[in-house]
Amino acid sequence: MILVLGATGTVGRGVVAGLAAAGRPVRALTRDAARAARSGLPPGVELAEGDLGRPQTLCAAFDGVDAVFALSTGPDAARQDAAVAQEAGRRRVRRLVRLSSVAADAPAVGSYGSAQADAELAFARTGAEWTMLRAAGFMSNVLQWRASIAAEGRAYQTYGGIPRAVVDPADIAAAAVACLTSDGHGGRVYRLTGPQALTAPGQLARIAALLGRPLEYVEAPREAAARAMAEGGLPPEFAAGLLDALADPDPRRGGTPLPTVHRLTGRPAGTFDAWLLRHRDAFGPRTGRAG
Ligand SMILES: NC(=O)c1ccc[n+]([C@@H]2O[C@H](COP(=O)([O-])OP(=O)(O)OC[C@H]3O[C@@H](n4cnc5c(N)ncnc54)[C@H](OP(=O)(O)O)[C@@H]3O)[C@@H](O)[C@H]2O)c1
C-alpha cells in the first residue's frame, strides 16, 4: 500500500492518479474524506482521514503502508514533517519520497529553506529508503494572479524579475511515481525544474497572448507582499521565510533548467505554454483576437 499525503492538492492528486493508473494500491490522506470522495479521485483509491497537524489522527492511515509520498503545507509544516517522519520510522515504512524545494539547497537563505532541509534530515533518519524531490517554483503559482487579472488586467508579484525554471506539477507527480514504484532512487536528491527559465513578466506575457488581451505586470514591493500575506493569515516569520526564498537570485536554486524530469519519467519536462493551454479556462473568457 502506498500512502499519499496532500492527495487532493496540486501535486498529490497527480501522484494518486499516476499510481492508480500503474495498478498500485493507493491510500489518499485527506482532512475531509467526504469532500475528497466528491473531488474525482480515481476509482479504487482508499481514503484515510487524518490531519498532519494532529499526529494522533495519522495512526490508521499508516496501517499496512510500505511506501509514502510525503509533503507538508503552510506555517505548521515543521510540526507536520516531524510527525510524519516519526510515524514512518515507528512503522518501519520501507520507502519515503518527499516533496521538498530547491530552497533546501541553501538553508542559510531563510527559514523556508532551513525548514525544508531540517525536514529532509528527519526523513533521512527514519531508516527508510528515502528520496528527496527538490522542486523549483511551480508553474501553477500563476493561478494566484487569476483574481487581479479578471478584476483589473494586472498581475502583482514580488522579486518577479528573477528567472525561474518553473516546473509543471504534473511532472513532479510523474517523477514521484517513478521513485515510488522503481528501484535505484534510495538516498538520492533530485532537483526538478521545467525546461525554460522565465521571469514573472515573461509568464504574464504568455498568459496575455493566450487570452488575447494586454495585461500589466506590477512589481510589488516586499513590504506590500508581507502585508498581503499577513492579511491572508500567515504568521510574519513564515511569510518572511517565503519572501527570502523568492528573493534568492542564485540560478542554481531553481533558475537553471535541468534534465532530471526527463531522466526520471522518460519524457521531456513540460513547457509553461503547454501547462497554460491545459489550464486556460482558469483565466476566464478569451476576449481579443490573438491566442
Ligand atoms: N508552490 C511552489 O512553487 C513550491 C515549490 C517547491 C516546493 N513546494 C512545496 O510543495 C508543497 C505543497 O504541495 P502542493 O502545492 O501540491 O500542496 P497543495 O496543493 O497546497 O495541497 C496540499 C493538500 O494537503 C492537504 N492538507 C493541507 N493541510 C493539511 C493538514 N493539516 N493535514 C492533512 N492534509 C492537509 C489538503 O488536502 P485536504 O484538504 O483534502 O486535507 C491539500 O489538498 C509544500 O511543501 C511546498 O513547500 C512548493
The ligand as an SDF file (V2000), in Angstrom:
LIG
                    3D

 48 52  0  0  0  0  0  0  0  0999 V2000
    4.4550   26.2130   -4.9160 N   0  0  0  0  0  0  0  0  0  0  0  0
    5.7320   26.1050   -5.1800 C   0  0  0  0  0  0  0  0  0  0  0  0
    6.3020   26.8630   -6.0070 O   0  0  0  0  0  0  0  0  0  0  0  0
    6.5680   25.0580   -4.4880 C   0  0  0  0  0  0  0  0  0  0  0  0
    7.9000   24.8470   -4.9090 C   0  0  0  0  0  0  0  0  0  0  0  0
    8.6540   23.8420   -4.2810 C   0  0  0  0  0  0  0  0  0  0  0  0
    8.0920   23.0790   -3.2660 C   0  0  0  0  0  0  0  0  0  0  0  0
    6.8040   23.3180   -2.8720 N   0  0  0  0  0  0  0  0  0  0  0  0
    6.2490   22.5160   -1.7860 C   0  0  0  0  0  0  0  0  0  0  0  0
    5.0760   21.8610   -2.2290 O   0  0  0  0  0  0  0  0  0  0  0  0
    4.2950   21.5310   -1.0830 C   0  0  0  0  0  0  0  0  0  0  0  0
    2.8340   21.8000   -1.3650 C   0  0  0  0  0  0  0  0  0  0  0  0
    2.4170   20.9610   -2.4120 O   0  0  0  0  0  0  0  0  0  0  0  0
    1.0640   21.2350   -3.1850 P   0  0  0  0  0  0  0  0  0  0  0  0
    1.1190   22.6200   -3.7770 O   0  0  0  0  0  0  0  0  0  0  0  0
    0.8170   20.0860   -4.0700 O   0  0  0  0  0  0  0  0  0  0  0  0
    0.0400   21.2690   -1.9980 O   0  0  0  0  0  0  0  0  0  0  0  0
   -1.4350   21.9140   -2.0140 P   0  0  0  0  0  0  0  0  0  0  0  0
   -1.9890   21.9950   -3.3790 O   0  0  0  0  0  0  0  0  0  0  0  0
   -1.3440   23.1340   -1.1710 O   0  0  0  0  0  0  0  0  0  0  0  0
   -2.2700   20.7850   -1.3350 O   0  0  0  0  0  0  0  0  0  0  0  0
   -1.9840   20.2730   -0.1490 C   0  0  0  0  0  0  0  0  0  0  0  0
   -3.0590   19.2640    0.2040 C   0  0  0  0  0  0  0  0  0  0  0  0
   -2.6960   18.9070    1.5050 O   0  0  0  0  0  0  0  0  0  0  0  0
   -3.8540   18.7360    2.2660 C   0  0  0  0  0  0  0  0  0  0  0  0
   -3.6350   19.3570    3.5670 N   0  0  0  0  0  0  0  0  0  0  0  0
   -3.4950   20.6720    3.8810 C   0  0  0  0  0  0  0  0  0  0  0  0
   -3.3210   20.8120    5.1940 N   0  0  0  0  0  0  0  0  0  0  0  0
   -3.3600   19.5560    5.7160 C   0  0  0  0  0  0  0  0  0  0  0  0
   -3.2620   19.0310    7.0260 C   0  0  0  0  0  0  0  0  0  0  0  0
   -3.1080   19.8320    8.0910 N   0  0  0  0  0  0  0  0  0  0  0  0
   -3.3480   17.6960    7.1890 N   0  0  0  0  0  0  0  0  0  0  0  0
   -3.5370   16.8550    6.1340 C   0  0  0  0  0  0  0  0  0  0  0  0
   -3.6530   17.2900    4.8700 N   0  0  0  0  0  0  0  0  0  0  0  0
   -3.5620   18.6230    4.6790 C   0  0  0  0  0  0  0  0  0  0  0  0
   -5.0390   19.3570    1.5470 C   0  0  0  0  0  0  0  0  0  0  0  0
   -5.9620   18.3130    1.3130 O   0  0  0  0  0  0  0  0  0  0  0  0
   -7.3280   18.1400    2.1400 P   0  0  0  0  0  0  0  0  0  0  0  0
   -7.9840   19.4900    2.1230 O   0  0  0  0  0  0  0  0  0  0  0  0
   -8.0530   17.1020    1.3470 O   0  0  0  0  0  0  0  0  0  0  0  0
   -6.9410   17.6920    3.5090 O   0  0  0  0  0  0  0  0  0  0  0  0
   -4.4580   19.8500    0.2260 C   0  0  0  0  0  0  0  0  0  0  0  0
   -5.1860   19.3970   -0.8780 O   0  0  0  0  0  0  0  0  0  0  0  0
    4.8290   22.3580    0.0740 C   0  0  0  0  0  0  0  0  0  0  0  0
    5.5670   21.5390    0.9280 O   0  0  0  0  0  0  0  0  0  0  0  0
    5.7600   23.3530   -0.6060 C   0  0  0  0  0  0  0  0  0  0  0  0
    6.8240   23.7190    0.2200 O   0  0  0  0  0  0  0  0  0  0  0  0
    6.0260   24.2730   -3.4690 C   0  0  0  0  0  0  0  0  0  0  0  0
  1  2  1  0
  2  3  2  0
  2  4  1  0
  4  5  1  0
  4 48  2  0
  5  6  2  0
  6  7  1  0
  7  8  2  0
  8  9  1  0
  8 48  1  0
  9 10  1  0
  9 46  1  0
 10 11  1  0
 11 12  1  0
 11 44  1  0
 12 13  1  0
 13 14  1  0
 14 15  2  0
 14 16  1  0
 14 17  1  0
 17 18  1  0
 18 19  2  0
 18 20  1  0
 18 21  1  0
 21 22  1  0
 22 23  1  0
 23 24  1  0
 23 42  1  0
 24 25  1  0
 25 26  1  0
 25 36  1  0
 26 27  1  0
 26 35  1  0
 27 28  2  0
 28 29  1  0
 29 30  1  0
 29 35  2  0
 30 31  1  0
 30 32  2  0
 32 33  1  0
 33 34  2  0
 34 35  1  0
 36 37  1  0
 36 42  1  0
 37 38  1  0
 38 39  2  0
 38 40  1  0
 38 41  1  0
 42 43  1  0
 44 45  1  0
 44 46  1  0
 46 47  1  0
M  CHG  2   8   1  16  -1
M  END
$$$$
